[in-house]
Amino acid sequence: MNSKQKFEEMNYSLETKKDLIVELVINQFKERSKKGQEKYSTTLSENNTDDFLQHLKEELMDAVLYIEKLQSIK
C-alpha cells in the first residue's frame, strides 16, 4: 500500500467514526439555533445589530455565578 492509499484509508476511518459526545453537542447547538431563530426572527450570522461583546460579558458573569453556586453546595 502506497502512502496515498494509507492517507485515504486513514481519512476514511476518521470520517466514518463518530464521537457521541461531539454529536450530542452539535445537536444541542442546532436546537439552540432553532430556538433563537424562533425567538428573534433572525440567525446569528444575519444579526449585525446586537452588542455581542456585552452579551458575552453577561453570559460569562452568569457562568461565574453558576460556578460559585455549585462550589457553595459541595
Backbone as JSON, one array per atom type, in Angstrom:
{
  "sequence": "MNSKQKFEEMNYSLETKKDLIVELVINQFKERSKKGQEKYSTTLSENNTDDFLQHLKEELMDAVLYIEKLQSIK",
  "N": [[0.86, -1.18, 0.0], [0.65, 2.14, -0.95], [1.69, 5.49, 0.13], [-0.31, 7.35, -0.45], [-2.61, 5.77, -0.59], [-2.67, 4.85, 2.04], [-3.12, 7.26, 3.38], [-5.65, 7.92, 2.34], [-7.13, 5.77, 3.33], [-6.83, 6.19, 6.09], [-8.03, 8.72, 6.33], [-10.61, 8.08, 5.54], [-11.33, 6.39, 7.65], [-11.33, 8.19, 9.78], [-13.41, 9.84, 9.01], [-15.63, 8.18, 9.12], [-15.92, 7.31, 11.72], [-17.71, 8.28, 14.49], [-17.98, 10.57, 17.17], [-19.74, 10.29, 20.03], [-20.14, 12.23, 22.03], [-19.43, 14.61, 20.72], [-21.4, 14.61, 18.74], [-23.7, 14.9, 20.35], [-23.3, 17.5, 21.36], [-23.3, 18.98, 18.98], [-25.97, 18.57, 18.2], [-27.23, 19.92, 20.29], [-26.4, 22.54, 19.77], [-27.7, 22.94, 17.32], [-30.4, 22.79, 18.12], [-30.47, 24.96, 19.87], [-29.97, 27.04, 18.09], [-32.25, 26.88, 16.48], [-34.27, 27.57, 18.38], [-33.43, 30.18, 18.96], [-33.78, 31.44, 16.47], [-36.53, 31.27, 16.25], [-37.27, 32.86, 18.43], [-36.04, 35.39, 17.97], [-36.39, 35.92, 15.3], [-34.35, 35.87, 13.4], [-31.08, 34.86, 12.22], [-27.95, 34.11, 13.83], [-25.8, 34.68, 12.16], [-26.92, 36.53, 10.42], [-27.55, 38.64, 12.05], [-26.48, 41.75, 12.74], [-26.65, 43.78, 14.5], [-26.72, 43.58, 17.27], [-24.98, 43.99, 20.44], [-22.53, 42.09, 20.77], [-20.28, 41.67, 22.36], [-21.12, 42.7, 24.82], [-23.22, 40.92, 25.34], [-21.74, 38.54, 25.59], [-20.15, 39.16, 27.82], [-22.14, 39.35, 29.83], [-23.12, 36.72, 29.78], [-20.85, 35.34, 30.62], [-20.59, 36.39, 33.17], [-22.89, 35.31, 34.33], [-22.1, 32.64, 34.2], [-19.99, 32.59, 36.05], [-21.45, 33.03, 38.37], [-22.95, 30.65, 38.45], [-20.88, 28.81, 38.83], [-19.96, 29.61, 41.35], [-22.24, 29.04, 42.88], [-22.39, 26.22, 42.6], [-19.97, 25.51, 43.79], [-20.51, 26.31, 46.36], [-22.26, 24.46, 47.37], [-20.93, 22.14, 47.81]],
  "CA": [[0.0, 0.0, 0.0], [1.46, 3.36, -1.0], [1.33, 6.5, 1.13], [-1.59, 7.96, -0.81], [-3.65, 4.83, -0.2], [-2.72, 4.87, 3.5], [-3.78, 8.5, 3.76], [-7.07, 7.81, 2.01], [-7.74, 4.83, 4.27], [-6.87, 6.85, 7.38], [-9.02, 9.77, 6.21], [-11.91, 7.41, 5.53], [-11.59, 5.92, 9.01], [-11.66, 9.34, 10.6], [-14.71, 10.37, 8.6], [-16.73, 7.27, 9.42], [-16.04, 7.13, 13.16], [-18.33, 9.45, 15.11], [-17.83, 10.73, 18.61], [-21.07, 10.53, 20.57], [-20.15, 13.5, 22.75], [-19.45, 15.68, 19.72], [-22.73, 14.59, 18.13], [-24.65, 15.47, 21.31], [-23.09, 18.95, 21.4], [-23.78, 19.52, 17.7], [-27.43, 18.59, 18.26], [-27.62, 20.99, 21.2], [-26.22, 23.8, 19.04], [-28.77, 23.05, 16.32], [-31.64, 23.1, 18.83], [-30.35, 26.34, 20.38], [-30.11, 27.91, 16.92], [-33.67, 26.86, 16.11], [-35.0, 28.37, 19.37], [-33.03, 31.57, 18.78], [-34.42, 31.95, 15.27], [-37.95, 31.45, 16.57], [-37.43, 33.96, 19.38], [-35.55, 36.67, 17.46], [-36.72, 36.02, 13.87], [-33.14, 36.05, 12.6], [-29.98, 33.96, 12.58], [-26.79, 34.81, 14.38], [-24.98, 35.19, 11.05], [-27.6, 37.67, 9.81], [-27.72, 39.7, 13.04], [-25.31, 42.64, 12.83], [-27.04, 44.96, 15.28], [-26.55, 43.38, 18.72], [-23.68, 44.2, 21.06], [-22.15, 40.73, 21.13], [-19.35, 41.7, 23.49], [-21.92, 42.86, 26.03], [-23.9, 39.64, 25.58], [-20.73, 37.6, 26.08], [-19.8, 39.57, 29.18], [-23.24, 38.97, 30.71], [-23.15, 35.25, 29.86], [-19.72, 34.91, 31.46], [-20.93, 36.76, 34.54], [-23.81, 34.27, 34.77], [-21.33, 31.41, 34.39], [-19.28, 32.73, 37.33], [-22.45, 32.82, 39.43], [-23.26, 29.22, 38.5], [-19.71, 28.16, 39.44], [-19.98, 29.93, 42.79], [-23.35, 28.28, 43.45], [-22.0, 24.81, 42.67], [-18.91, 25.38, 44.8], [-21.06, 26.55, 47.71], [-23.06, 23.31, 47.82], [-20.05, 20.97, 47.95]],
  "C": [[0.91, 1.24, 0.0], [0.94, 4.4, -0.02], [0.0, 7.17, 0.82], [-2.74, 7.06, -0.38], [-3.8, 4.8, 1.33], [-3.44, 6.12, 4.0], [-5.27, 8.42, 3.5], [-7.79, 6.86, 2.97], [-7.87, 5.47, 5.66], [-7.96, 7.92, 7.38], [-10.43, 9.18, 6.23], [-12.29, 6.96, 6.93], [-12.0, 7.06, 9.91], [-13.05, 9.88, 10.27], [-15.86, 9.47, 9.03], [-16.93, 7.06, 10.92], [-16.6, 8.4, 13.78], [-18.12, 9.42, 16.61], [-19.18, 11.12, 19.17], [-21.16, 11.87, 21.29], [-20.24, 14.67, 21.78], [-20.83, 15.75, 19.06], [-23.78, 15.19, 19.06], [-24.54, 17.0, 21.36], [-23.58, 19.6, 20.12], [-25.31, 19.61, 17.71], [-27.94, 19.69, 19.19], [-27.47, 22.36, 20.53], [-27.34, 24.0, 18.02], [-30.09, 23.42, 16.99], [-31.63, 24.53, 19.35], [-30.53, 27.34, 19.24], [-31.57, 28.01, 16.5], [-34.49, 27.73, 17.07], [-34.68, 29.86, 19.22], [-33.69, 32.2, 17.56], [-35.91, 32.18, 15.5], [-38.17, 32.67, 17.46], [-37.11, 35.32, 18.76], [-35.83, 36.9, 15.97], [-35.52, 36.35, 13.0], [-32.14, 34.99, 13.01], [-28.84, 34.78, 13.15], [-25.94, 35.41, 13.25], [-25.6, 36.41, 10.37], [-27.69, 38.88, 10.74], [-26.43, 40.51, 13.17], [-25.59, 43.85, 13.71], [-26.8, 44.81, 16.78], [-25.12, 43.67, 19.16], [-23.21, 42.85, 21.61], [-21.13, 40.68, 22.25], [-20.1, 41.86, 24.8], [-22.66, 41.57, 26.37], [-22.93, 38.61, 26.17], [-20.36, 37.9, 27.52], [-20.88, 39.12, 30.17], [-23.34, 37.46, 30.87], [-22.02, 34.73, 30.75], [-19.95, 35.27, 32.93], [-21.9, 35.72, 35.12], [-23.05, 32.98, 35.06], [-20.56, 31.44, 35.71], [-20.25, 32.51, 38.49], [-22.81, 31.34, 39.57], [-22.12, 28.45, 39.15], [-19.72, 28.39, 40.94], [-21.08, 29.13, 43.5], [-22.95, 26.82, 43.64], [-20.91, 24.58, 43.7], [-19.47, 25.52, 46.2], [-21.86, 25.36, 48.23], [-22.23, 22.03, 47.92], [-20.1, 20.41, 49.34]]
}
